[in-house]
Amino acid sequence: MAVLSADSFASILALVGVVIVVAALMSGFIERSNVPQVAVFLGLGAVLGPAGLHLLNVHLDSPILRVVATLSLALVLFTDAVSLNVPEVQRQTGLALRVLGPGTLLSATLIGLAAWGLLNLSPAASVLLGAALASTDPVLLRGLLRRPDIPSAARQALRLESGLNDVVLLPIVLVAMPFLSAGPLPNVTQWIHMGLNLFLLGPVAGIAVGLVGVAVLDLVRRRVGIRRDYESLYSLGVAFAAFAAAETVHGSGFLAVFAAGLTIAALDVELCDCFLEYGETTAELALLFTFVLLGSSLIWSGFAMLSWAALAFALLTLLSRPVAFAVALAGTKLGKKAHTLISWFGPRGLSTLLLVLLPVFAGVPGGDHLFSICCLVVVMSVILHGGSLMLVRPKSQAAHDAPSAAEVAAAAPPAQDFVLATAVAVPPKKANAARDGGHHGDRTIASGESLDRILPAAQTPRAPAPAGDRITVAEMQRLQEAGENVVVLDVRSERTYNDSDLLAGGALRMDYHHAAELSAKAGIPKDAWVILFCACPDDKTSVYTAGEMRRAGWTHAYALRDGWDAWQAAGLPVAAKAA
């Protein structure tokens, strides 16, 4: 192994530092402007590369590219699996089969046929290229899914696709690679051995590591306790351990990582939430670092092979998805907007490049040519799909600022023995027709609708403030009995909320990422007592969100101690969700 010099090490640390700093400083601008995050970091790579400051020059045979690309693909697959809501997948089995079968696989087939006809590639190379280019980019897609104006049906379909399509396409790439090698094709015994390694050893190793990881975590949680932010690091450790375990027994480390993530998603919802709240950002930084490396020079190699045939192939690749998904979604009851979004928005990006790098790293003949073709398509996709995100803007700034909750919705009718100030009778109202509303129970408060007519007039709090950043159920009840203006916010994570069949009576469902913005838009008085609850260990989410709201001016914002568990244990009103 080559020894890493001090200068090289310093350069790598500097580059990592630049990526982290730029990602942090640009995050607000990117969220509000809808500028594709991928484009920003590809541009950063170009500035640092040979055409710019000449501080970074990465080639296909650069060791750092191989390490970072392998790590990034493993993180993409693990994040895909952990992000899956298993009950949602079970409820939406038909939709999942449509987007993966006729959708993803038909897209790959159409792209492969275009590559064979226009680029004169061999059948094996066409199949490999079709599989790589049918994969959707997780970073660009995440930007779309965070927007509040996306119909819920489209969000579900795109989330299912992004969570499952890579694990469907990866085996196609791996199986196609031997047909492109210079040596003889594997015999029957070798194919069987390859199939066992790929589809048995890798997933089994991943499931085993996932099971052990969840069991150990649960044991330590109950006996000692674990900080929530460290649980996200724990999940990353499980992912890397699964990859290493599979590679040790000559299985596929990538499929092992996905299997480990899927095991965690099925068995430990809290660990998934921890990863999505804390660890996902770490994983995303690794992906952005990869974009910087590729953007320094490699991704622009696609323009070196620019021709009418290559340009026609790139356009047909981007147009193949609408055709494939028109077939896949035929007969569904999706709305026109949802159907259009699902069909059009299949951005090609990092997943495509990571998949096509596998034959490059394996030394498959012609792998660099396939990589250049993918680079051309990815650049065009960033321009077209990223540009469409910028052009299709939310209809209100509030919706734009709150990417996953455009509506503030009242929960279920309150019980007679505990009537919160927010839980007065409110007639049903239609939400803004241009956006999917958050309709829960029998009342809906449209985004932007003031609560002045719902909440009592604001009063100067008479009760003493609780010590610390939490409030108990008993203290909350005393505030209510004293006539204080109490507003309860349900800030459970989306996964935890969806997995529960119950609503908290009188509570407002609020996206914790943007609770302050949505509360201001809804007109919640700054001098009201705002009580937030979640379902996290140590009330992590509600404590964090309450702190954000206090900094935004709600001086009496507190987390409910023991959260959703305490609410139910105290016998406070709950109701079943509307079907």
Wavefront OBJ file of the C-alpha trace (Angstrom):
o trace
v 0.000 0.000 0.000
v 1.365 3.400 -0.970
v 2.371 5.618 1.914
v 0.312 8.798 2.158
v 2.631 11.796 2.331
v 2.089 14.629 4.779
v 1.303 17.027 1.918
v -1.257 14.659 0.431
v -2.875 14.136 3.806
v -3.053 17.887 4.383
v -4.587 18.370 0.931
v -7.270 15.764 1.606
v -8.120 17.342 4.964
v -8.291 20.773 3.316
v -10.647 19.458 0.638
v -12.890 17.782 3.211
v -12.922 21.019 5.188
v -13.888 23.037 2.106
v -16.775 20.674 1.336
v -18.110 20.854 4.909
v -17.803 24.650 5.118
v -19.391 25.268 1.722
v -22.188 22.778 2.413
v -23.000 24.519 5.698
v -22.786 28.097 4.412
v -24.752 27.384 1.242
v -27.439 25.181 2.816
v -29.926 27.986 3.463
v -29.427 29.554 0.044
v -29.799 26.199 -1.725
v -32.979 25.383 0.198
v -34.614 28.730 -0.567
v -33.468 29.178 -4.153
v -33.933 25.566 -5.311
v -30.498 25.707 -6.941
v -29.419 22.062 -7.388
v -26.967 21.201 -4.643
v -25.242 18.834 -7.043
v -24.550 21.676 -9.481
v -22.949 23.761 -6.735
v -20.457 21.039 -5.816
v -19.718 20.066 -9.385
v -18.925 23.736 -9.931
v -16.733 23.750 -6.831
v -14.824 20.793 -8.230
v -14.362 22.617 -11.554
v -12.971 25.657 -9.721
v -10.496 23.508 -7.823
v -9.621 21.360 -10.854
v -7.176 21.769 -13.743
v -9.417 24.256 -15.557
v -9.521 26.464 -12.459
v -7.071 26.785 -9.596
v -5.372 23.471 -10.429
v -5.534 22.380 -6.806
v -7.273 19.093 -7.561
v -6.776 16.648 -10.402
v -8.467 13.259 -10.103
v -8.170 10.444 -12.643
v -10.104 7.195 -12.966
v -7.146 5.314 -11.517
v -6.738 7.664 -8.524
v -6.816 5.657 -5.271
v -8.800 8.377 -3.515
v -11.560 8.116 -6.120
v -11.852 4.374 -5.618
v -12.050 4.704 -1.843
v -14.513 7.584 -1.873
v -16.690 6.053 -4.614
v -16.892 2.705 -2.789
v -17.759 4.453 0.468
v -20.365 6.634 -1.265
v -22.124 3.729 -2.993
v -22.251 1.845 0.302
v -23.735 4.920 2.015
v -26.270 5.414 -0.790
v -27.490 1.826 -0.455
v -27.551 1.956 3.353
v -29.430 5.260 3.374
v -31.896 3.886 0.816
v -32.630 0.901 3.052
v -32.774 2.744 6.384
v -35.057 5.393 4.879
v -37.608 2.801 3.839
v -40.746 2.764 5.926
v -41.446 -0.975 5.975
v -45.162 -0.642 6.884
v -45.540 1.902 4.078
v -43.876 -0.487 1.620
v -46.294 -3.206 2.733
v -49.261 -0.874 2.300
v -48.006 0.319 -1.080
v -46.822 -3.021 -2.457
v -48.664 -2.525 -5.726
v -47.174 0.911 -6.273
v -43.693 -0.343 -5.363
v -43.957 -3.166 -7.881
v -45.085 -0.748 -10.567
v -42.220 1.716 -10.089
v -39.610 -1.037 -9.839
v -40.929 -3.437 -12.473
v -42.477 -1.650 -15.428
v -40.917 1.617 -14.259
v -37.256 1.049 -13.407
v -36.669 -2.120 -15.438
v -38.494 -0.827 -18.512
v -36.465 2.393 -18.312
v -33.266 0.337 -18.195
v -34.436 -1.727 -21.171
v -35.271 1.330 -23.293
v -31.932 2.953 -22.461
v -30.099 -0.263 -23.293
v -31.846 -0.509 -26.673
v -30.948 3.122 -27.407
v -27.292 2.454 -26.510
v -27.209 -0.627 -28.738
v -28.824 1.162 -31.683
v -27.235 4.618 -31.504
v -23.837 3.988 -29.928
v -23.145 0.556 -31.449
v -22.346 -0.950 -28.069
v -22.341 -4.688 -27.464
v -25.459 -6.196 -25.864
v -23.659 -6.664 -22.528
v -22.363 -3.078 -22.519
v -25.840 -1.816 -23.447
v -27.423 -3.747 -20.580
v -24.854 -2.431 -18.117
v -25.276 1.148 -19.346
v -29.070 0.859 -19.219
v -28.973 -0.350 -15.616
v -26.583 2.392 -14.508
v -28.564 5.162 -16.203
v -31.916 3.951 -14.841
v -30.747 4.771 -11.315
v -31.982 8.036 -9.829
v -29.787 10.515 -7.954
v -30.385 10.508 -4.178
v -29.184 14.081 -3.595
v -31.274 15.744 -6.307
v -34.282 13.602 -5.445
v -33.993 14.463 -1.756
v -34.304 18.137 -2.646
v -37.598 17.432 -4.395
v -39.025 15.237 -1.630
v -38.421 17.959 0.954
v -40.762 20.340 -0.848
v -44.269 20.745 0.606
v -46.051 21.273 -2.708
v -45.369 17.706 -3.864
v -48.534 15.552 -3.884
v -48.373 12.830 -1.254
v -48.875 10.097 -3.876
v -45.886 11.373 -5.873
v -43.779 11.612 -2.727
v -44.609 8.023 -1.781
v -43.826 6.681 -5.249
v -40.540 8.557 -5.573
v -39.499 7.596 -2.051
v -40.207 3.928 -2.752
v -38.299 4.096 -6.021
v -35.277 5.851 -4.547
v -35.157 3.339 -1.708
v -35.354 0.222 -3.838
v -34.159 0.834 -7.397
v -30.414 0.768 -6.701
v -30.588 -2.680 -5.128
v -32.510 -3.905 -8.200
v -30.044 -2.388 -10.694
v -26.799 -3.256 -8.885
v -27.035 -7.039 -9.566
v -27.653 -6.310 -13.276
v -24.412 -4.324 -13.433
v -22.461 -7.006 -11.573
v -23.821 -9.840 -13.736
v -23.145 -7.933 -16.993
v -19.494 -7.253 -16.123
v -18.146 -10.787 -16.849
v -19.555 -10.584 -20.390
v -17.342 -7.538 -21.032
v -14.128 -8.999 -19.673
v -11.325 -9.989 -21.993
v -11.132 -13.541 -20.650
v -13.483 -16.474 -21.240
v -16.986 -16.415 -19.803
v -17.530 -18.207 -16.494
v -18.704 -21.800 -16.733
v -21.867 -23.096 -15.079
v -20.120 -23.867 -11.802
v -18.582 -20.403 -11.684
v -21.952 -18.783 -12.412
v -23.524 -20.717 -9.547
v -20.665 -19.721 -7.266
v -21.035 -16.079 -8.332
v -24.789 -16.210 -7.715
v -24.321 -17.653 -4.236
v -21.720 -15.030 -3.357
v -23.818 -12.215 -4.768
v -27.344 -13.102 -3.694
v -26.746 -15.266 -0.627
v -23.481 -14.557 1.187
v -23.723 -10.773 0.899
v -27.331 -10.377 2.085
v -26.945 -13.044 4.797
v -23.839 -11.311 6.157
v -25.694 -7.980 6.139
v -28.741 -9.404 7.904
v -26.559 -11.117 10.509
v -24.623 -7.935 11.270
v -27.875 -5.957 11.378
v -29.491 -8.398 13.802
v -26.473 -8.425 16.106
v -26.197 -4.655 15.922
v -29.850 -4.088 16.836
v -29.704 -6.646 19.678
v -26.571 -5.121 21.216
v -27.981 -1.607 20.905
v -31.249 -2.610 22.567
v -29.383 -4.262 25.443
v -27.185 -1.236 26.099
v -30.136 1.128 25.720
v -32.070 -0.648 28.457
v -29.164 -1.062 30.872
v -27.087 2.060 30.395
v -28.679 4.362 27.816
v -27.178 5.840 24.654
v -27.100 9.415 23.457
v -29.380 9.839 20.451
v -26.785 11.577 18.274
v -24.359 8.709 18.897
v -26.970 6.208 17.767
v -26.640 7.700 14.273
v -22.901 7.015 14.373
v -23.679 3.516 15.587
v -25.820 2.893 12.520
v -22.951 3.973 10.261
v -20.702 1.567 12.138
v -23.175 -1.247 11.475
v -23.145 -0.370 7.765
v -19.349 -0.486 7.509
v -19.199 -3.698 9.550
v -21.725 -5.334 7.222
v -19.699 -4.330 4.169
v -16.488 -5.704 5.664
v -18.144 -8.934 6.825
v -19.535 -9.670 3.359
v -16.291 -8.878 1.563
v -14.426 -11.147 3.998
v -16.531 -14.145 2.929
v -16.322 -13.054 -0.754
v -19.904 -11.793 -0.854
v -21.164 -8.464 -2.160
v -20.456 -5.780 0.405
v -22.918 -3.453 -1.298
v -25.854 -5.856 -1.031
v -24.784 -6.588 2.555
v -24.991 -2.898 3.419
v -28.496 -2.690 1.967
v -29.559 -5.852 3.818
v -28.202 -4.467 7.094
v -30.070 -1.195 6.582
v -33.282 -3.029 5.736
v -32.906 -5.141 8.879
v -32.579 -1.997 10.978
v -35.578 -0.424 9.225
v -37.705 -3.475 10.043
v -36.615 -3.908 13.671
v -35.587 -0.539 15.128
v -37.553 2.504 14.015
v -35.848 4.741 16.573
v -32.389 3.894 15.230
v -33.626 4.739 11.726
v -34.933 8.081 12.953
v -31.635 8.787 14.688
v -29.754 8.132 11.464
v -32.125 10.259 9.390
v -31.929 13.136 11.888
v -28.171 13.112 12.456
v -26.281 10.543 10.403
v -27.916 11.300 7.060
v -26.146 14.659 6.949
v -22.801 12.918 7.455
v -23.609 10.514 4.634
v -24.699 13.381 2.385
v -21.389 15.174 2.949
v -19.566 12.065 1.700
v -21.720 12.126 -1.433
v -21.021 15.826 -1.988
v -17.307 15.178 -1.529
v -17.582 12.626 -4.339
v -19.237 15.226 -6.565
v -16.327 17.599 -5.938
v -13.825 14.898 -6.930
v -15.768 14.049 -10.071
v -16.367 17.699 -10.889
v -12.655 18.528 -10.895
v -12.210 16.998 -14.344
v -13.747 13.541 -14.769
v -17.383 14.445 -15.248
v -16.540 16.848 -18.046
v -15.010 13.986 -20.012
v -18.440 13.342 -21.473
v -18.102 16.432 -23.660
v -14.973 14.985 -25.262
v -17.105 12.317 -26.930
v -19.915 14.707 -27.877
v -21.501 13.819 -31.209
v -24.959 13.833 -32.730
v -25.358 10.166 -31.832
v -24.220 10.745 -28.225
v -26.470 13.796 -27.877
v -29.443 11.867 -29.277
v -28.731 9.004 -26.876
v -28.569 11.372 -23.892
v -31.908 12.952 -24.820
v -33.546 9.565 -25.375
v -32.199 8.423 -21.993
v -33.886 11.329 -20.243
v -37.100 10.821 -22.218
v -37.226 7.073 -21.658
v -38.448 7.496 -18.104
v -41.697 9.341 -18.995
v -42.457 6.604 -21.540
v -41.684 3.782 -19.113
v -43.637 5.317 -16.260
v -46.603 6.129 -18.486
v -46.846 2.362 -18.928
v -46.049 1.577 -15.285
v -48.634 3.958 -13.827
v -51.401 3.235 -16.328
v -54.651 2.479 -14.560
v -53.633 4.011 -11.226
v -55.709 6.669 -9.504
v -52.823 9.109 -9.194
v -53.648 12.723 -9.935
v -52.320 14.434 -13.025
v -49.704 16.420 -11.101
v -48.455 13.336 -9.253
v -48.325 11.319 -12.472
v -46.350 14.064 -14.236
v -43.849 14.474 -11.399
v -43.184 10.750 -11.069
v -42.782 10.322 -14.825
v -40.472 13.284 -15.358
v -38.375 13.520 -12.246
v -35.820 10.737 -12.510
v -32.550 12.673 -12.216
v -29.335 10.873 -13.111
v -26.404 11.651 -10.879
v -24.166 10.080 -8.309
v -25.791 6.632 -8.218
v -25.361 6.318 -11.986
v -21.689 7.291 -11.828
v -20.992 5.026 -8.861
v -22.576 2.037 -10.592
v -20.663 2.601 -13.846
v -17.413 3.020 -11.904
v -17.655 -0.611 -10.746
v -16.528 -2.006 -14.145
v -13.907 0.752 -14.338
v -12.389 -0.292 -11.015
v -12.605 -3.954 -12.054
v -10.534 -3.213 -15.148
v -13.314 -4.188 -17.566
v -12.365 -3.228 -21.151
v -14.332 -0.216 -22.338
v -15.339 0.784 -18.820
v -13.893 4.286 -19.216
v -15.952 4.773 -22.399
v -19.148 3.800 -20.577
v -18.193 6.200 -17.787
v -17.812 9.104 -20.260
v -21.235 8.373 -21.753
v -22.793 8.427 -18.283
v -21.025 11.693 -17.488
v -22.640 13.385 -20.488
v -26.102 12.180 -19.449
v -25.566 13.204 -15.815
v -24.532 16.754 -16.743
v -27.590 17.116 -18.975
v -29.810 15.692 -16.234
v -28.468 18.127 -13.647
v -29.253 20.985 -16.035
v -32.733 19.786 -17.051
v -34.007 18.168 -13.853
v -32.269 20.646 -11.572
v -33.499 23.512 -13.707
v -37.058 22.223 -13.542
v -36.839 22.338 -9.743
v -35.917 26.023 -9.943
v -38.659 26.854 -12.434
v -41.476 25.092 -10.603
v -41.541 27.169 -7.445
v -43.940 26.754 -4.524
v -46.860 29.164 -4.583
v -46.094 30.698 -1.207
v -42.972 31.517 0.711
v -44.298 29.657 3.731
v -44.611 26.483 1.742
v -41.179 27.047 0.285
v -39.650 27.473 3.722
v -41.297 24.309 5.065
v -40.344 21.500 2.752
v -42.314 18.774 4.418
v -45.286 20.463 6.034
v -47.292 23.003 4.066
v -50.336 22.610 6.294
v -50.735 23.013 10.027
v -53.463 20.517 10.881
v -55.573 20.213 13.984
v -55.709 16.704 15.376
v -58.730 14.850 16.702
v -61.620 16.180 18.782
v -60.531 16.732 22.396
v -61.744 14.700 25.326
v -64.012 16.463 27.798
v -61.660 16.064 30.745
v -58.730 17.864 29.100
v -59.559 20.629 26.646
v -56.526 22.397 25.294
v -56.783 25.950 24.084
v -56.127 24.746 20.569
v -58.813 22.104 20.691
v -61.972 24.146 20.278
v -64.542 23.162 17.696
v -63.383 24.234 14.268
v -65.457 23.513 11.168
v -63.677 21.653 8.384
v -61.945 23.879 5.871
v -60.558 22.994 2.498
v -56.819 23.274 2.208
v -55.197 25.168 -0.581
v -56.046 23.226 -3.737
v -52.586 23.869 -5.133
v -50.916 21.896 -2.361
v -51.493 18.664 -0.474
v -52.848 19.603 2.906
v -52.252 18.033 6.279
v -55.803 16.920 7.000
v -56.104 15.007 10.262
v -59.254 14.016 12.082
v -62.214 16.260 11.349
v -60.510 19.683 11.272
v -57.991 21.200 8.915
v -56.197 24.484 9.324
v -54.916 25.641 5.969
v -51.337 26.816 5.713
v -51.308 30.536 6.326
v -54.653 30.573 8.144
v -54.371 32.562 11.338
v -55.239 30.891 14.617
v -56.593 34.162 16.026
v -60.157 32.889 15.627
v -59.227 29.498 17.066
v -56.979 30.371 19.986
v -58.224 32.485 22.870
v -56.799 35.952 23.164
v -53.183 35.840 24.283
v -52.653 36.316 27.963
v -49.611 37.217 29.964
v -48.517 33.935 31.526
v -49.307 33.885 35.201
v -47.724 30.562 36.108
v -44.010 30.280 36.892
v -41.837 28.891 34.105
v -40.689 25.276 34.552
v -37.060 24.654 35.382
v -34.948 23.489 32.439
v -36.186 22.837 28.923
v -38.882 20.268 29.735
v -42.338 20.341 31.271
v -44.215 17.445 32.846
v -47.775 16.412 32.050
v -48.859 17.562 35.526
v -47.305 21.002 34.991
v -48.995 21.284 31.596
v -52.359 20.418 33.142
v -51.881 23.028 35.884
v -51.231 25.669 33.227
v -54.463 24.713 31.486
v -56.419 24.754 34.731
v -55.023 28.215 35.487
v -56.480 29.516 32.236
v -53.193 29.906 30.414
v -53.050 29.877 26.631
v -51.565 26.425 25.931
v -50.712 25.172 22.442
v -49.526 21.580 22.038
v -47.450 20.632 18.992
v -46.957 17.049 17.817
v -43.405 17.017 16.418
v -42.956 13.257 16.123
v -40.825 12.242 13.169
v -42.704 11.389 9.991
v -41.835 7.714 10.318
v -42.948 7.473 13.959
v -46.105 9.445 13.245
v -47.038 7.285 10.273
v -46.384 4.082 12.206
v -48.864 5.107 14.904
v -52.621 4.743 14.469
v -53.345 7.416 17.066
v -53.502 11.198 17.180
v -53.083 13.358 20.244
v -56.390 15.100 20.894
v -56.115 18.872 20.515
v -52.498 18.865 19.359
v -51.312 20.492 16.173
v -49.256 18.275 13.867
v -46.086 20.194 12.991
v -42.956 19.428 10.974
v -40.163 19.860 13.494
v -37.713 20.992 10.824
v -39.719 24.191 10.290
v -41.836 24.512 13.415
v -40.981 28.175 13.983
v -41.832 29.238 10.422
v -45.102 27.317 10.391
v -46.057 28.555 13.858
v -45.512 32.149 12.773
v -47.557 31.615 9.635
v -50.354 30.047 11.644
v -50.386 32.971 14.065
v -49.538 31.131 17.280
v -49.031 33.938 19.843
v -45.465 34.477 20.959
v -46.557 34.630 24.617
v -48.504 31.347 24.515
v -47.264 28.281 26.310
v -46.084 26.033 23.457
v -45.657 22.412 24.556
v -43.968 20.060 22.086
v -43.848 16.280 22.261
v -42.082 13.590 20.247
v -41.447 9.854 20.597
v -37.650 10.013 20.833
v -35.457 8.712 23.643
v -34.650 11.639 25.970
v -37.159 13.818 24.066
v -34.339 14.757 21.719
v -36.455 16.131 18.871
v -38.889 18.102 21.016
v -36.089 19.567 23.156
v -34.230 20.699 20.049
v -37.367 22.126 18.415
v -38.438 23.911 21.598
v -35.014 25.556 21.749
v -35.379 26.706 18.132
v -38.791 28.177 18.911
v -37.505 29.988 21.993
v -34.780 31.549 19.870
v -37.489 32.578 17.391
v -39.439 34.424 20.094
v -41.737 31.837 21.724
v -40.235 32.291 25.155
v -42.509 29.698 26.763
v -41.752 26.787 24.442
v -40.987 23.541 26.294
v -40.605 19.860 25.524
v -43.075 17.506 27.190
v -41.070 15.190 29.419
v -41.242 11.584 28.139
v -43.261 12.841 25.176
v -45.808 10.648 23.463
v -45.409 7.870 26.030
v -46.213 10.277 28.862
v -49.221 11.646 26.958
v -50.741 8.188 26.616
v -49.766 7.036 30.111
v -51.516 10.057 31.628
v -54.736 9.186 29.830
v -54.770 12.382 27.805
v -57.128 12.370 24.809
v -56.192 10.313 21.778
v -58.169 9.382 18.710
v -57.776 7.032 15.783
v -56.538 8.555 12.550
v -59.087 9.077 9.837
v -59.026 6.296 7.264
l 1 2 3 4 5 6 7 8 9 10 11 12 13 14 15 16 17 18 19 20 21 22 23 24 25 26 27 28 29 30 31 32 33 34 35 36 37 38 39 40 41 42 43 44 45 46 47 48 49 50 51 52 53 54 55 56 57 58 59 60 61 62 63 64 65 66 67 68 69 70 71 72 73 74 75 76 77 78 79 80 81 82 83 84 85 86 87 88 89 90 91 92 93 94 95 96 97 98 99 100 101 102 103 104 105 106 107 108 109 110 111 112 113 114 115 116 117 118 119 120 121 122 123 124 125 126 127 128 129 130 131 132 133 134 135 136 137 138 139 140 141 142 143 144 145 146 147 148 149 150 151 152 153 154 155 156 157 158 159 160 161 162 163 164 165 166 167 168 169 170 171 172 173 174 175 176 177 178 179 180 181 182 183 184 185 186 187 188 189 190 191 192 193 194 195 196 197 198 199 200 201 202 203 204 205 206 207 208 209 210 211 212 213 214 215 216 217 218 219 220 221 222 223 224 225 226 227 228 229 230 231 232 233 234 235 236 237 238 239 240 241 242 243 244 245 246 247 248 249 250 251 252 253 254 255 256 257 258 259 260 261 262 263 264 265 266 267 268 269 270 271 272 273 274 275 276 277 278 279 280 281 282 283 284 285 286 287 288 289 290 291 292 293 294 295 296 297 298 299 300 301 302 303 304 305 306 307 308 309 310 311 312 313 314 315 316 317 318 319 320 321 322 323 324 325 326 327 328 329 330 331 332 333 334 335 336 337 338 339 340 341 342 343 344 345 346 347 348 349 350 351 352 353 354 355 356 357 358 359 360 361 362 363 364 365 366 367 368 369 370 371 372 373 374 375 376 377 378 379 380 381 382 383 384 385 386 387 388 389 390 391 392 393 394 395 396 397 398 399 400 401 402 403 404 405 406 407 408 409 410 411 412 413 414 415 416 417 418 419 420 421 422 423 424 425 426 427 428 429 430 431 432 433 434 435 436 437 438 439 440 441 442 443 444 445 446 447 448 449 450 451 452 453 454 455 456 457 458 459 460 461 462 463 464 465 466 467 468 469 470 471 472 473 474 475 476 477 478 479 480 481 482 483 484 485 486 487 488 489 490 491 492 493 494 495 496 497 498 499 500 501 502 503 504 505 506 507 508 509 510 511 512 513 514 515 516 517 518 519 520 521 522 523 524 525 526 527 528 529 530 531 532 533 534 535 536 537 538 539 540 541 542 543 544 545 546 547 548 549 550 551 552 553 554 555 556 557 558 559 560 561 562 563 564 565 566 567 568 569 570 571 572 573 574 575 576 577 578 579
